[in-house]
Amino acid sequence: MIFLLVINVMDAEVTVMSEKGQVVIPKVLRKELDLTPKTKLLVYKKDNLLILKKLEIPDIVKEWDDIVKQMSKKGLKMSFEEIQKEVDAVRAANR
């Protein structure tokens, strides 16, 4: 993974690490990035640079509902077992 950073020093915020290694993300950045309690963050290290990235976890239930709606629109009827066989076949082919 390659990171290209162009940093405007005027946009920098200062924070302090606690004895437990906890760091407070400044409120203005939390609000801008919609970081709420329990938000998962990926942490990358490059030399003496730490990068935090918000981890976007898809809503699997919503995605599944969308798939079922699309199948219904196309008149496709499959049992759970048939769907599982298809998923297993795709996974096996990708190994």
C-alpha distances in whole Angstrom, upper triangle without the diagonal:
4,7,10,13,16,18,22,24,27,24,24,25,26,27,28,27,30,31,29,26,26,25,26,24,27,29,28,24,25,27,25,22,24,24,27,28,26,23,20,17,13,13,10,11,11,14,16,14,14,12,14,13,16,16,18,20,22,25,26,30,30,28,30,33,32,31,35,36,35,36,40,40,39,42,40,41,39,40,38,38,38,34,33,34,32,29,30,30,27,25,27,26,22,23
4,7,10,13,16,19,21,24,22,22,24,25,26,27,27,30,31,30,26,27,25,26,24,26,28,27,23,25,27,24,22,25,24,27,29,27,24,21,18,15,14,11,12,10,13,15,13,14,12,14,14,17,18,19,22,24,28,29,33,32,30,33,35,34,34,37,38,37,39,42,42,41,44,42,44,42,43,41,41,41,37,37,38,35,32,33,33,30,28,30,29,26,26
4,6,10,12,16,18,20,18,18,20,22,23,24,24,27,29,28,25,24,22,23,21,23,25,24,20,22,24,21,19,22,22,25,27,26,22,20,17,14,13,10,11,9,12,14,11,11,10,12,12,15,17,19,22,24,27,29,33,32,30,33,36,34,34,38,39,37,40,43,42,42,45,44,45,44,45,42,43,42,39,38,40,37,34,35,36,32,31,33,32,28,29
4,7,10,13,16,18,17,17,20,22,23,25,25,29,31,30,27,26,24,25,22,23,25,23,20,22,24,21,20,23,23,27,28,28,24,23,19,17,16,13,14,11,14,15,12,13,12,14,14,17,19,21,24,26,30,32,35,34,32,35,38,36,36,40,40,39,41,44,44,44,47,45,47,46,47,45,46,45,42,41,42,40,37,38,39,35,34,36,35,31,32
4,6,10,12,15,13,13,16,18,20,22,23,27,29,29,25,24,21,22,19,20,22,20,17,20,22,19,18,21,21,25,27,27,23,22,19,17,16,13,13,12,14,14,11,12,10,13,14,17,19,21,25,27,30,32,36,34,33,37,38,37,38,41,41,40,43,46,45,46,49,47,49,48,49,46,48,47,43,43,44,42,39,40,41,38,36,39,38,34,35
4,7,10,12,11,12,15,18,20,23,24,28,31,30,27,26,23,23,20,20,22,20,17,20,22,19,18,22,22,26,28,29,25,24,21,20,19,17,17,15,16,16,13,15,13,15,16,19,22,23,27,29,32,35,38,36,35,39,40,38,40,43,43,42,45,47,46,47,50,49,51,50,51,49,50,50,46,46,47,45,42,44,44,40,39,42,41,37,38
4,6,9,8,8,12,14,17,20,21,25,28,28,25,24,20,20,17,17,19,17,15,18,20,17,17,21,21,24,27,27,24,24,20,20,18,17,17,15,16,15,12,14,12,15,16,18,22,23,27,29,33,35,38,37,36,40,41,39,41,44,44,43,46,49,48,49,52,51,52,51,52,50,52,51,47,47,49,47,43,45,46,42,41,44,43,39,40
4,5,6,7,11,14,17,20,22,26,29,29,26,25,21,21,18,17,19,16,15,18,19,16,17,21,21,25,27,29,26,25,22,22,21,20,20,19,20,18,15,16,15,17,18,20,24,25,29,31,34,37,40,38,38,42,43,41,43,46,46,45,48,50,49,50,54,53,54,54,55,52,54,54,50,50,52,49,46,48,49,45,44,47,46,43,44
4,5,5,9,11,15,18,20,24,27,28,24,23,20,19,17,15,18,16,15,18,20,18,19,22,22,25,27,29,26,26,23,23,21,20,20,19,19,17,15,16,16,17,19,21,25,27,31,33,36,39,42,40,40,44,45,43,45,48,48,48,51,53,52,53,56,55,57,56,57,54,56,56,52,52,54,51,48,50,51,48,46,49,48,45,45
4,6,9,11,15,18,21,25,28,29,26,24,20,19,17,15,16,14,14,18,18,16,18,21,22,25,27,29,26,27,24,25,23,23,23,22,23,20,18,19,18,19,21,22,26,28,31,34,36,39,42,40,40,44,45,43,45,49,48,48,51,53,52,53,56,56,57,56,57,55,57,57,53,53,55,53,50,51,53,49,48,51,50,47,48
4,7,10,13,17,20,23,26,27,24,22,18,17,14,12,13,11,10,14,15,13,14,17,18,21,23,25,23,23,20,21,20,20,21,21,22,19,16,16,15,16,17,19,22,24,28,30,32,36,38,36,37,40,41,40,42,45,44,44,47,49,48,50,53,52,54,53,54,51,53,53,49,49,51,49,46,48,49,46,44,48,47,44,45
4,7,10,13,16,19,23,23,20,19,15,14,12,10,13,11,10,14,15,14,15,18,17,20,22,24,22,22,19,20,18,18,18,18,19,16,14,14,13,14,16,18,22,24,27,30,33,36,38,37,37,41,42,41,43,46,45,45,48,50,50,51,54,53,54,53,54,51,53,53,49,49,51,49,46,48,49,46,44,47,47,43,44
4,7,10,13,16,20,21,18,16,12,11,9,7,10,9,9,12,14,13,14,17,16,18,20,22,20,21,18,19,18,19,19,20,20,17,15,14,14,14,16,18,21,24,27,30,32,35,37,36,37,40,41,40,43,45,45,46,48,50,50,52,54,53,54,53,53,51,53,53,49,49,51,49,46,48,49,46,44,47,48,44,45
4,7,10,13,17,18,15,14,10,9,9,8,11,12,11,14,16,16,17,19,17,19,20,22,21,21,19,20,18,19,18,19,20,16,14,14,15,15,18,19,23,25,28,31,33,36,39,38,39,42,43,43,45,47,48,48,51,52,52,54,56,55,56,55,55,52,54,54,51,50,52,51,47,49,51,48,46,48,49,45,45
4,7,10,13,14,12,10,7,6,7,7,11,12,12,13,16,17,17,18,16,18,18,19,19,19,17,18,16,18,18,19,20,16,15,13,14,14,17,18,21,24,27,30,32,35,37,37,38,41,42,42,44,46,47,47,50,51,52,53,56,54,55,54,53,50,52,53,49,48,51,50,46,47,49,46,44,47,48,44,44
4,6,10,11,9,8,6,7,9,10,14,16,15,16,19,20,20,21,18,19,19,20,20,20,18,19,17,18,18,20,20,16,15,14,16,15,19,20,23,26,28,32,33,36,38,38,39,42,43,44,45,48,49,49,52,53,54,55,58,56,56,55,54,51,53,54,50,49,52,51,47,48,50,47,45,48,49,45,45
4,7,8,6,5,5,7,10,12,15,18,17,17,20,21,20,21,18,19,18,19,19,18,16,17,15,17,16,19,19,15,15,13,15,15,18,19,22,25,27,30,32,35,37,37,38,41,42,43,44,47,48,48,50,52,53,55,56,55,55,53,52,49,51,52,48,47,49,49,45,46,48,45,43,45,46,43,42
4,5,5,5,7,9,12,14,17,20,19,18,22,23,23,23,20,20,18,19,19,19,18,19,17,20,19,22,22,19,18,16,18,17,21,21,23,26,28,32,33,36,38,38,39,41,43,44,45,48,49,49,51,53,54,56,58,56,56,54,53,49,51,52,49,47,50,50,46,46,49,47,44,46,48,44,44
4,5,7,10,12,16,18,21,24,23,22,25,27,26,26,23,23,20,21,22,21,20,21,19,21,20,23,22,19,20,18,20,20,23,24,25,29,30,33,35,37,39,40,41,43,45,46,47,49,51,51,53,55,56,58,59,57,57,55,54,50,52,53,50,48,51,50,47,47,50,48,45,47,48,45,44
4,6,9,12,15,18,20,23,22,21,24,26,24,24,21,20,18,18,19,18,18,19,17,19,19,22,22,20,20,17,19,18,21,21,23,26,27,30,32,34,36,37,38,40,42,43,44,46,47,48,50,52,53,55,56,54,54,52,50,47,48,50,47,45,47,47,43,43,46,44,41,44,45,42,41
4,7,10,13,16,19,21,19,19,22,24,22,22,19,19,17,17,17,16,15,16,13,16,15,18,19,16,16,13,15,15,18,19,20,24,25,29,30,32,35,36,36,38,40,41,42,45,46,47,48,50,51,53,54,52,52,50,49,46,47,49,45,43,46,45,42,42,45,42,39,42,43,40,39
4,7,10,13,15,18,16,15,19,20,19,19,16,16,14,14,15,14,13,15,13,16,16,19,20,18,17,14,15,13,16,17,18,21,23,26,28,30,32,33,34,36,38,39,40,42,44,44,46,48,49,51,52,51,51,49,48,44,46,47,44,42,45,44,41,41,44,42,39,42,43,40,39
4,6,9,12,15,13,12,16,17,16,17,14,14,13,14,14,14,12,14,12,15,16,18,19,16,15,12,13,11,14,15,17,21,22,26,28,30,33,33,34,36,38,38,40,42,43,44,46,48,48,50,52,50,51,49,48,45,47,48,44,43,46,45,41,42,44,42,39,42,43,40,40
4,6,8,11,10,10,13,15,14,15,12,12,12,13,13,14,13,15,14,17,18,21,22,19,17,14,14,12,15,15,17,20,22,26,27,30,32,32,33,36,37,37,39,41,42,43,45,47,47,49,51,50,50,49,48,45,47,48,45,43,46,45,42,43,45,43,40,44,44,41,41
4,6,8,7,6,10,11,11,12,9,11,11,13,12,13,11,14,13,16,17,20,21,18,16,13,12,10,12,12,15,18,20,24,25,28,30,30,31,34,35,35,37,39,40,40,43,45,45,47,49,48,48,47,47,44,46,47,43,42,45,44,40,42,44,41,39,42,43,39,40
4,6,6,6,9,10,11,12,10,12,13,16,15,16,15,17,17,19,20,22,23,21,18,16,15,13,15,15,18,20,23,26,27,31,32,32,33,36,37,36,39,41,41,42,45,46,46,48,51,50,50,49,49,46,49,49,46,45,48,46,43,45,47,44,42,45,46,42,43
4,5,5,6,8,10,10,9,10,12,15,14,17,16,19,19,21,23,25,27,24,21,19,17,15,16,15,18,20,22,25,26,30,31,30,31,35,35,35,37,40,39,40,43,45,45,47,49,48,49,48,48,45,48,48,45,44,47,46,43,45,47,44,42,46,46,43,44
4,6,5,6,9,10,10,12,15,18,16,18,17,20,20,22,23,25,27,24,21,19,17,15,16,15,19,20,23,25,27,30,32,30,31,35,35,35,37,40,39,40,43,44,44,46,48,48,49,48,48,46,48,49,45,45,48,46,43,45,47,44,42,46,46,43,44
4,5,5,6,8,8,11,14,16,13,15,14,16,16,18,20,22,24,21,18,16,14,12,12,12,15,17,20,22,24,28,29,28,29,32,33,32,35,37,37,38,41,42,42,44,46,45,46,46,46,43,46,46,42,42,45,43,40,42,44,41,39,42,43,39,40
4,6,5,6,5,7,10,12,10,13,12,15,16,18,21,23,25,23,20,17,15,12,12,11,14,15,18,20,21,25,27,26,27,30,31,30,33,35,35,36,39,40,40,42,44,43,44,43,43,41,43,44,40,40,43,41,38,40,42,39,37,41,41,38,39
4,6,5,6,8,12,14,12,15,15,18,19,22,24,26,28,26,23,20,18,15,15,13,16,16,19,21,22,25,27,25,27,30,30,30,32,35,34,35,38,39,39,41,44,43,44,43,44,41,44,44,40,40,43,42,39,41,43,40,39,42,43,40,41
4,6,8,11,14,16,14,16,15,17,19,20,23,24,27,25,22,19,17,14,13,12,15,15,19,20,22,25,27,25,26,30,30,29,32,34,34,34,37,39,38,40,43,42,43,43,43,41,44,44,40,40,43,41,38,40,42,39,38,41,41,38,40
4,5,9,12,14,11,12,11,14,16,18,20,22,25,24,20,17,14,11,10,8,11,12,15,17,19,22,24,23,23,27,27,26,29,32,31,32,35,36,36,38,40,40,41,40,40,38,40,41,37,37,39,38,34,37,38,35,34,38,38,35,36
4,6,10,12,9,12,12,15,17,20,23,25,28,26,23,20,17,14,12,9,12,11,14,16,17,20,22,20,22,25,25,25,28,30,30,30,33,35,34,37,39,38,39,38,39,36,39,39,35,35,38,37,34,36,38,35,34,38,38,35,36
4,7,8,6,9,9,13,15,18,20,23,26,24,21,18,15,12,11,8,10,11,13,16,17,20,22,21,23,26,26,26,29,31,31,32,35,36,36,38,40,39,40,39,39,36,39,39,36,35,38,37,33,35,38,35,33,37,38,34,35
4,6,6,9,11,15,17,20,23,26,28,27,24,20,18,14,14,11,12,13,14,16,17,20,21,21,23,25,26,26,29,31,31,32,35,36,36,39,40,39,40,39,38,35,38,39,35,35,38,37,34,36,38,36,34,38,39,36,37
4,6,9,11,15,17,20,23,26,29,27,24,20,19,15,15,12,13,14,15,17,18,21,22,22,24,26,27,28,30,32,32,34,36,37,38,40,42,40,40,39,38,35,38,39,36,35,38,37,34,36,38,36,34,38,39,36,36
4,6,9,13,15,19,22,25,28,26,24,20,18,14,14,11,11,12,12,15,15,18,19,20,22,24,25,26,28,30,31,32,34,35,36,38,40,38,38,36,36,32,35,36,33,32,35,34,31,32,35,33,31,34,36,33,33
4,7,10,13,16,19,23,25,24,21,18,15,12,10,7,8,9,10,13,14,17,19,19,20,23,24,24,26,28,29,30,32,34,35,37,38,37,37,36,35,32,34,35,32,31,34,33,29,31,34,31,29,33,34,31,31
4,7,10,13,17,20,23,22,19,16,13,10,9,6,5,8,9,12,14,16,19,19,20,22,24,25,26,28,30,30,32,34,35,37,38,37,37,35,34,31,33,34,31,29,32,31,28,29,31,29,27,30,31,28,28
4,6,10,13,16,19,18,16,12,10,6,5,5,5,9,11,14,17,19,22,22,22,25,27,27,28,31,32,32,34,36,37,38,40,38,39,37,37,34,35,36,33,31,34,33,29,30,33,30,28,31,32,28,28
4,7,10,13,16,16,14,10,8,6,5,6,6,10,12,15,18,20,23,23,23,25,28,28,29,31,33,33,35,37,38,39,41,39,39,37,37,34,35,36,32,31,33,32,28,29,31,28,26,29,29,26,26
4,7,10,13,13,10,7,6,5,7,9,10,13,15,19,22,24,27,27,27,29,32,31,32,35,36,36,38,41,41,42,44,42,43,41,41,37,39,39,36,34,36,35,31,32,34,31,29,31,32,28,28
4,7,10,11,8,6,5,6,8,11,12,16,18,21,24,26,29,29,28,31,34,33,34,37,38,38,39,42,43,43,45,43,44,42,42,39,40,40,37,35,37,36,32,33,34,31,29,31,31,28,27
4,6,7,6,5,6,9,11,15,16,19,21,25,28,30,33,33,32,35,37,37,37,41,42,41,43,46,46,47,49,47,48,46,46,42,43,44,40,39,40,39,35,36,37,34,32,34,34,30,30
4,6,5,7,8,12,14,17,18,22,24,27,31,32,36,36,34,37,40,39,39,43,44,43,45,48,48,48,51,49,50,48,48,45,46,46,42,41,42,41,37,38,39,36,33,35,35,31,31
4,6,8,11,14,17,21,22,25,28,31,34,36,39,39,38,41,43,43,43,46,47,47,49,51,52,52,55,52,53,51,51,48,49,49,46,44,46,44,41,41,42,39,37,38,38,34,34
4,7,10,13,17,20,22,25,28,31,34,36,39,39,39,41,44,43,44,47,48,48,50,52,53,53,56,54,55,53,53,49,50,51,47,46,47,46,42,43,44,41,39,41,41,37,36
4,7,10,13,17,19,22,25,28,31,33,36,36,35,38,41,40,41,44,45,44,47,49,49,50,53,51,52,50,50,47,48,48,45,43,45,44,40,41,42,39,37,39,39,35,35
4,7,10,13,15,19,21,25,28,30,33,33,32,35,38,37,38,41,42,42,44,46,47,47,50,48,49,47,47,44,45,45,42,41,43,41,37,38,40,37,34,37,37,33,33
4,7,10,12,16,18,22,25,27,30,30,29,32,34,34,35,38,39,38,40,43,43,44,47,45,46,44,44,41,43,43,39,38,40,38,35,36,37,34,32,35,35,31,31
4,7,9,13,15,19,22,24,27,27,26,29,31,31,32,35,36,36,38,40,41,42,44,42,43,42,42,39,40,41,37,36,38,37,33,34,36,33,31,34,34,30,31
4,6,9,12,15,18,21,24,23,23,26,28,27,28,32,32,32,34,37,37,38,40,39,40,38,38,36,37,37,34,33,35,33,30,32,33,30,28,31,31,28,29
4,6,9,12,15,18,21,20,20,23,25,24,26,29,29,30,32,34,34,36,38,36,37,36,36,33,35,35,32,31,34,32,28,30,32,29,27,31,31,28,29
4,6,10,13,15,18,18,17,20,22,22,23,26,27,27,29,32,32,33,35,34,34,33,33,30,32,32,28,27,30,28,25,27,29,26,24,27,28,25,25
4,6,9,12,15,14,14,17,19,18,20,23,23,24,26,28,28,30,32,30,31,30,30,27,29,29,26,25,28,26,23,25,27,24,23,26,27,24,25
4,7,9,12,12,12,14,16,16,18,20,21,22,24,26,27,28,30,28,28,27,27,24,26,26,23,22,25,23,20,22,24,22,20,24,25,22,23
4,6,9,8,8,11,13,13,14,17,18,18,20,22,23,24,26,24,25,24,24,21,23,24,20,20,23,21,18,20,23,20,19,23,24,21,23
4,6,5,6,9,10,11,13,15,16,17,19,20,21,23,25,23,23,22,22,19,22,23,19,19,22,21,18,21,23,21,20,24,25,23,25
4,5,5,6,9,10,10,12,14,15,16,18,20,21,22,20,20,19,18,16,18,19,15,15,19,17,15,17,20,18,17,21,22,21,22
4,5,5,6,9,10,11,12,14,15,16,18,20,21,19,19,18,17,15,18,19,15,16,19,18,16,19,22,20,20,23,25,23,25
4,5,5,6,9,10,11,12,14,15,17,19,20,19,19,18,19,17,20,20,17,18,21,20,18,21,23,21,21,25,26,24,27
4,5,5,6,9,10,11,12,14,15,17,18,17,17,17,17,15,18,18,15,16,19,17,15,18,20,18,18,22,22,21,23
4,5,5,6,9,10,11,12,14,16,16,15,14,13,14,12,15,15,11,13,16,14,13,16,18,17,17,21,22,21,23
4,5,5,6,9,10,11,12,14,15,14,14,14,14,13,17,17,14,15,19,17,16,20,21,20,21,24,25,24,27
4,5,5,6,9,10,11,13,14,13,14,15,16,15,19,18,15,17,19,17,16,20,21,19,21,24,24,24,26
4,5,5,6,9,10,11,12,11,12,12,13,13,16,14,11,14,16,14,13,17,18,16,18,21,21,21,24
4,5,5,6,9,10,10,9,9,10,11,11,14,13,11,14,16,14,14,18,19,18,20,23,23,23,26
4,5,5,6,9,10,10,11,12,14,15,18,17,14,17,20,18,18,21,22,21,23,26,26,26,29
4,5,5,6,9,9,11,12,15,15,18,16,14,17,19,16,17,21,21,19,22,25,24,24,27
4,5,5,6,5,7,9,12,13,15,13,11,15,16,14,15,19,19,18,20,23,23,23,26
4,5,5,6,7,10,12,14,17,15,14,17,19,17,18,22,22,22,24,27,26,27,30
4,6,8,10,13,16,18,20,18,17,20,22,19,21,24,24,23,26,28,28,28,32
4,5,9,12,15,17,19,17,16,19,20,18,19,23,22,21,24,26,26,26,30
4,6,10,13,16,18,15,15,19,19,18,20,23,22,22,25,27,27,28,31
4,7,10,13,14,12,11,15,16,14,16,19,19,19,22,23,23,25,27
4,7,10,12,10,10,13,14,13,16,18,18,19,21,23,24,25,28
4,7,8,6,6,10,11,10,12,15,15,16,18,20,21,22,25
4,5,5,6,9,10,11,12,14,16,17,19,20,21,23,25
4,5,5,6,9,10,10,12,14,15,16,18,20,21,23
4,5,5,6,9,10,10,12,14,15,16,18,20,21
4,5,5,6,9,10,11,13,14,15,17,19,20
4,5,5,6,9,10,11,12,14,15,17,19
4,5,5,6,9,10,10,12,14,15,17
4,5,5,6,9,10,10,12,14,16
4,5,5,6,9,10,11,12,15
4,5,5,6,9,10,11,13
4,6,5,6,9,10,11
4,5,5,6,9,10
4,5,5,6,9
4,5,5,6
4,5,5
4,6
4
